[in-house]
């Protein structure tokens, strides 16, 4: 599971979630998730608005940032269709939203630059 991103394409039509977010951290996380996963069907995105969604789930552009209260709400109301086991590449606030069975790959709090360095290293060495 990876987080959504603030930078998005502007579109009126729904697009796959994995193509909606365009920021460098999201694209690096997606590339890392693709290096780990068997297919895109195994990749989930934690959206501030939609909660956990499959990477290819169709969504429209929206403007919302994950807050700690949003994360708590998602954790308390985790959808039955979403995975409850696996691994995640989620920053601290997002990580607060997932069930305990979804384990972090990164346990330290990283800066933006540290995330990018780690993801590149992980893709090349996983």
N, C-alpha and C positions, 0 to 999 in steps of 0.2 A: 504494500500500500504506500502511495506517495501523496503528498499534499497538492492541492490545487495551486494556482498561481494568480497573482494580482494582474499581471499583464495578459490581456486576452485579445483575440481578433474581434473585430466589430462586425457582427452579422445579425441579420433578422431571422435567419433560418437556423434551425438546430444543426449542430455539427458534433462529431464524436468528441467526447471530453478530452481525449488525448491530443486533439488538434486545436482545441479552443485556447488552451493556455500556451503562451509563447515566450515567457521570460526565460532567461538563461538558467536559473536554478531549476525550474520545472523541466526544461528540456534535458538538462543533465540528469535529473532524477529519473525521468522517463527512459532515457538511454540506459541508465544503470539497471532499472527494473527490467528492461527488455533483455539485458545481458544475463540476468538471473532467472527470469521466468521461462517457462516452457513455451508460452505464447501470450499474446495480448489478452487472451481470455483469463489469464491468471493475474493480471494487473488491475488493481483497484485504485481509484483516486478519492481522497477525502475532500469533498467540496464543502466550503463554508455554507453554501445555500442548500445543496442537495444531499449532504451527508456522503456516505460511502456509495460510490457508483463504479460500475465496470468502466475500464478505459475507453471502450468503444460506445458507451451509452450516449445517446444524442441529447445535447443540452444547448440552450441559447446563452448568449452573452449576459452576464449579470455583474453587479457591482456590490460585493460584500466581502468583508475580511473576517477570518476566523477570530473570534474572541474566546477568552477562557469560559465565559458563560455559554457560548455556542458549543464549545468542546464538552462541557459538562452535560449539556442537553443531549448531544449525540451519544455520549457514553450511557446516559440513563435510558435512552430510547433507541438503542442500537437496532437497526432493522433486521428482521428475521432472514431476509434474503442475502444479507451481507456476511462475509466470512468472519469467523470468530477465532480462527487460528491462522498463523502465517508469520510473515516478517514485514517490518515497515521501515521506511526512510522518512520519518516524520519529525519536524522540529517540535520543541517542547509543548507548545499550546496544542498542536494537532495530536500529539501523542497522548494527551490527556483525554482524548475522545474515544480511543479504541479499547476494545475488550482486552483483558490481561493475557489472553491467548495469542494475541498478535504482538510478537516480540520485536524490540528495536534492533536494528543492525548497528546503529550508532547510539551510544548511551551518554555521551558527553554533549554539552551545549556548544554548538559550533557557530562561528560567524559565517556570513555569506561566503566569504573567500575560502574559509576552511571547509565548508560544505562542498564547494566546487572542486577543491583539491582532493578531498576524500573520495568524492564520487568518481573522479577521473582515475585515481589510484585503484579503487575497488573494481571498476569496469575492466581495467587492464590486468588485474591480478586475481579476480574471483574465479 
